[in-house]
Amino acid sequence: MKIAVIGTGYVGLVQGVMLAEFGMNVTCMDVDNQKIELLCQGNSPIYEPGLQELLQKNINSGSLKFTTDIKMTVEEANVIFIAVGTPPEADGSADLKYVLSVANSIGEYINEYKVVVNKSTVPVGTGVLVRDTISAKLAQRSKQIDFDIVSNPEFLREGRAVQDCLNPDRIVLGTTSTKAMAIMTKIYHALQVKQVPFVLTNIETAEMIKYASNAFLAVKISYINEISALAEKVGANTIDIARAMGLDSRIAPEFLQAGPGYGGSCFPKDTQAIVDIAKKNDSRLLIIESAIAANIRQKQRLVEKIIQVMGCVENKKIAVLGLSFKPDTDDMRDAPSLYIIPELINQGVKIQAYCPAGMKEAKWRLDKYTDKIVYCKNEYEAATNCDAMIILTEWAQFSYLDLKKIKTNMIGNYLFDYRNMFFDDSSVRSIFKYVAVGVV
Ligand code: NAD
């Protein structure tokens, strides 16, 4: 079976590598020449643990190749995965121009029966739109070629993308074609053998499952963040609250850590998109709308907390550790740091930043503030001559910091631990004026 993956971002690249690892013949295509050049040389353009090794291995074995040639990619493949971005429009709706551009190309070059699989996160109805786009192009070419559409949403977590793809919690496949369903279950046979549950359904349900899942997780995060704000007021401890809640098997402990709000390339855009889908269908999703508002409030609240604790922050120097939206990724899309750092700079603060993988991305995303941010080699350099330090992302390496050395490098002694990494460290309060989230 020849597989094509169109779009080699976080989802497409990992999917392509995984399918090659499962023994398939995979071609990954992208319009980004630089990305494809890097990949042809065996270098991953993104940071994702374990990816580089698997990439190299499957290129060397000849089962994985990269190209910018869409015609060849479409013509040669039996199954085409669409894994391009679906960024938010200004009104929150998902921008489908990349998906529909790929559908157009498929219609232009399709030469025999193919299964077209949508992996991008898309609003309900996009499967039909992709089918109509391909059919319209075929009609222009006066050709009648059979094809099927499948919705196969992706649930990987950045930072664990390879592991998640190799060991997913479930595979969701939406299609009404038994032929396409049989081909898809064959592709994922290696996961069936591992007893991964499969949810076989129609396209619309598969499309909804993805948004419903992401919105639920965003609600869970906003929920504990709202609880954390109240806990601070009443003298309760959110870490214990979350632990006790999570021990209830109906609740589960994941996504119950208070922090600076959710970010990343999925939750902010997918919550907005599902709210938009509801409005277009004369519905409201009041819980999700509130989760979005609570997420904005949490970020504001944590900035206010810094100002409240330190008093005036004008002309203060603050170290920020962790810029990416979560650990083990270089992804900065909608990271809380992109809100919190500009807010502090607007108050007259100078920033010294360090992130193990996010700095390259941060530099261009925060280029408006270049003269107010110094990017540092490590945590200790970032701390040098600072009045305060903020931890925004819980990179594992931060938990091994020599706190005394950090403090020695600083001129002030405030530590805003917005991931509660050091809450249980008995020495932290003797070294710093220590502020965590949702605890007093
Ligand atoms: P990304 O921005 O990292 O990658 C998208 C890639 O598509 C880019 O390399 C871009 O150059 C390429 N592209 C755009 N138009 C193209 C075209 N016409 N032909 C070929 N390539 C084209 O995006 P991503 O994070 O991989 O997300 C892709 C989709 O998967 C989105 O819908 C996203 O919501 C969804 N998703 C993302 C994650 C995640 O954690 N990143 C998880 C699950 C689902």
Residues whose N, C-alpha, C, O or C-beta is under 5 A from the ligand:
A	BS01	NAD	I6 G7 T8 G9 Y10 V11 G12 M29 D30 V31 D32 A83 V84 G85 T86 Y98 S101 V102 K119 S120 T121 E154 F155 L156 R157 E158 S265
